[in-house]
Amino acid sequence: MRILIVGATGLLGKEIVRLLSSEHEVIGASRNGPDQSVDLADKASIVSMYQQLGTVDAVICAAGAAKFAPLESLTDEDFAFSLANKLMGQVNLVRCSVGHIAQGGSLTLTSGILSLHPVTGSAVVGIVNAGVEAFVRSAALELHGKARVNVVSPGWVSETLAAMGQAYSAGTPAAVVAQAYKRGLVEDITGQVIPVK
Ligand SMILES: NC(=O)c1ccc[n+]([C@@H]2O[C@H](COP(=O)([O-])OP(=O)(O)OC[C@H]3O[C@@H](n4cnc5c(N)ncnc54)[C@H](OP(=O)(O)O)[C@@H]3O)[C@@H](O)[C@H]2O)c1
């Protein structure tokens, strides 16, 4: 398969590339490449990317930022940034894929545990993650028979916890999280929030 991976240079993206690149043609995308430049927060950049790529069999997105900060410190700009980036960035990635994804292809997005299990500082991240999941359920209905759409909801990733000075063992290693994206790719599922096991 020809697979576009947005966020290919990130913690999760690198493991997804590692997992899939021996069996598939992987196109790594992010703001700085490596194979394709795209800024999720800029719809024109997504349109331009698909024009350059033509048709792909699958799209995986392990990118998208949202502001993590206590509610009282969040600014209007923080809300606008987060909604435009991780939420609308992924929504637009799906919208713009129409006509560029092969019949029966798959799109796999990323949300996160904070939609269901909030902590102090997760107000915007929670909105964004829940919004991505709700969008996926609706988009899957409307794209039924054309493309499958799912979302992986990671909990805390071990490497991220370790970088924050917390216990690696309290999270899930990125290489294990990557397996959930493979489920979105190969299993005949759509409209699903794929848990990380
Ligand atoms: N790590 C965790 O514990 C965890 C837990 C739950 C959910 N998640 C979610 O999983 C996703 C990936 O997390 P991660 O830890 O792997 O992140 P990461 O290491 O910071 O990597 C982010 C990747 O996305 C790219 N990127 C950033 N902004 C972009 C934009 N506007 N347009 C296109 N590409 C962009 C980055 O490359 P460039 O800088 O070149 O653009 C990079 O490849 C995020 O949505 C995050 O919220 C992570």
PDBQT file of the ligand as one rigid body, heavy atoms in Angstrom, charges set to zero:
ROOT
HETATM    1  N1  LIG A 201       2.912  11.472  23.500  1.00  0.00    +0.000 N 
HETATM    2  C1  LIG A 201       1.841  11.202  24.240  1.00  0.00    +0.000 C 
HETATM    3  O1  LIG A 201       1.932  10.864  25.431  1.00  0.00    +0.000 OA
HETATM    4  C2  LIG A 201       0.460  11.300  23.629  1.00  0.00    +0.000 A 
HETATM    5  C3  LIG A 201      -0.647  10.803  24.326  1.00  0.00    +0.000 A 
HETATM    6  C4  LIG A 201      -1.911  10.905  23.770  1.00  0.00    +0.000 A 
HETATM    7  C5  LIG A 201      -2.070  11.501  22.535  1.00  0.00    +0.000 A 
HETATM    8  N2  LIG A 201      -0.987  11.984  21.864  1.00  0.00    +0.000 N 
HETATM    9  C6  LIG A 201      -1.204  12.631  20.566  1.00  0.00    +0.000 C 
HETATM   10  O2  LIG A 201      -0.479  11.946  19.559  1.00  0.00    +0.000 OA
HETATM   11  C7  LIG A 201      -0.077  12.873  18.547  1.00  0.00    +0.000 C 
HETATM   12  C8  LIG A 201       1.418  12.708  18.324  1.00  0.00    +0.000 C 
HETATM   13  O3  LIG A 201       2.081  12.867  19.566  1.00  0.00    +0.000 OA
HETATM   14  P1  LIG A 201       3.685  12.753  19.666  1.00  0.00    +0.000 P 
HETATM   15  O4  LIG A 201       4.005  12.671  21.115  1.00  0.00    +0.000 OA
HETATM   16  O5  LIG A 201       4.193  11.704  18.722  1.00  0.00    +0.000 OA
HETATM   17  O6  LIG A 201       4.107  14.206  19.130  1.00  0.00    +0.000 OA
HETATM   18  P2  LIG A 201       5.541  14.749  18.710  1.00  0.00    +0.000 P 
HETATM   19  O7  LIG A 201       6.638  13.831  19.101  1.00  0.00    +0.000 OA
HETATM   20  O8  LIG A 201       5.599  16.175  19.171  1.00  0.00    +0.000 OA
HETATM   21  O9  LIG A 201       5.490  14.753  17.102  1.00  0.00    +0.000 OA
HETATM   22  C9  LIG A 201       4.598  15.570  16.411  1.00  0.00    +0.000 C 
HETATM   23  C10 LIG A 201       4.748  15.285  14.914  1.00  0.00    +0.000 C 
HETATM   24  O10 LIG A 201       3.765  16.069  14.226  1.00  0.00    +0.000 OA
HETATM   25  C11 LIG A 201       4.399  16.989  13.335  1.00  0.00    +0.000 C 
HETATM   26  N3  LIG A 201       3.603  18.223  13.398  1.00  0.00    +0.000 N 
HETATM   27  C12 LIG A 201       3.474  19.091  14.442  1.00  0.00    +0.000 A 
HETATM   28  N4  LIG A 201       2.647  20.096  14.110  1.00  0.00    +0.000 NA
HETATM   29  C13 LIG A 201       2.249  19.858  12.829  1.00  0.00    +0.000 A 
HETATM   30  C14 LIG A 201       1.406  20.552  11.920  1.00  0.00    +0.000 A 
HETATM   31  N5  LIG A 201       0.812  21.712  12.241  1.00  0.00    +0.000 N 
HETATM   32  N6  LIG A 201       1.220  20.026  10.679  1.00  0.00    +0.000 NA
HETATM   33  C15 LIG A 201       1.837  18.859  10.326  1.00  0.00    +0.000 A 
HETATM   34  N7  LIG A 201       2.645  18.168  11.134  1.00  0.00    +0.000 NA
HETATM   35  C16 LIG A 201       2.846  18.664  12.376  1.00  0.00    +0.000 A 
HETATM   36  C17 LIG A 201       5.834  17.125  13.851  1.00  0.00    +0.000 C 
HETATM   37  O11 LIG A 201       6.778  17.449  12.822  1.00  0.00    +0.000 OA
HETATM   38  P3  LIG A 201       7.075  18.957  12.355  1.00  0.00    +0.000 P 
HETATM   39  O12 LIG A 201       7.587  19.703  13.549  1.00  0.00    +0.000 OA
HETATM   40  O13 LIG A 201       8.082  18.790  11.246  1.00  0.00    +0.000 OA
HETATM   41  O14 LIG A 201       5.794  19.504  11.827  1.00  0.00    +0.000 OA
HETATM   42  C18 LIG A 201       6.082  15.701  14.330  1.00  0.00    +0.000 C 
HETATM   43  O15 LIG A 201       6.375  14.867  13.215  1.00  0.00    +0.000 OA
HETATM   44  C19 LIG A 201      -0.488  14.263  19.053  1.00  0.00    +0.000 C 
HETATM   45  O16 LIG A 201      -1.718  14.629  18.471  1.00  0.00    +0.000 OA
HETATM   46  C20 LIG A 201      -0.680  14.051  20.546  1.00  0.00    +0.000 C 
HETATM   47  O17 LIG A 201      -1.639  14.927  21.106  1.00  0.00    +0.000 OA
HETATM   48  C21 LIG A 201       0.271  11.883  22.370  1.00  0.00    +0.000 A 
ENDROOT
TORSDOF 0
